[in-house]
Amino acid sequence: MTTAVADRTLNALDRCDRCGAQAYVRVVLESSGGELLFCGHHARAVESTLKPLSSDWQDETGRLHEKAPVTID
């Protein structure tokens, strides 16, 4: 896995591996380099177990509270 791939912003096509909702957290496992994606809910549920085993924990849950810009035509 390249750094460019690991550091990219998650988007609507990235889905939680547990429930299929939009993923806001990417976990890269230190042992294998494998990648797991989670919604905010499932990321919190597995954080204490997986965070010590990860080489990268990309958390974009702060985007959940962003407001979309409003355009007036």
VENLINVEN-V238085 format. One record per backbone hydrogen bond with DSSP energy under -0.5 kcal/mol. CO is the residue of the C=O (numbers start at 1). NH is the residue of the N-H. E is the energy in kcal/mol with one decimal. If there is no record, write none. Layout:
BEGIN
CO,NH,E / CO,NH,E
END
This chain:
BEGIN
2,6,-2.0 / 3,7,-2.1 / 5,8,-1.0 / 11,14,-1.8 / 13,15,-0.5 / 14,23,-2.8 / 16,20,-1.3 / 21,16,-3.6 / 24,60,-3.4 / 25,38,-2.5 / 26,58,-2.9 / 27,29,-0.6 / 27,36,-2.8 / 28,55,-3.0 / 28,56,-1.4 / 29,33,-2.2 / 34,29,-2.9 / 36,27,-3.1 / 37,17,-3.2 / 38,24,-2.3 / 38,25,-1.9 / 39,43,-2.2 / 40,44,-2.0 / 41,45,-1.5 / 42,46,-1.5 / 43,47,-1.2 / 46,49,-0.7 / 46,50,-3.0 / 47,51,-2.5 / 50,53,-1.2 / 50,54,-0.6 / 51,54,-1.2 / 53,30,-2.6 / 53,31,-0.5 / 56,28,-2.5 / 57,59,-0.8 / 58,26,-2.4 / 58,60,-0.6 / 60,63,-1.9 / 61,64,-1.7 / 62,65,-1.2 / 63,66,-1.3 / 71,73,-0.5
END
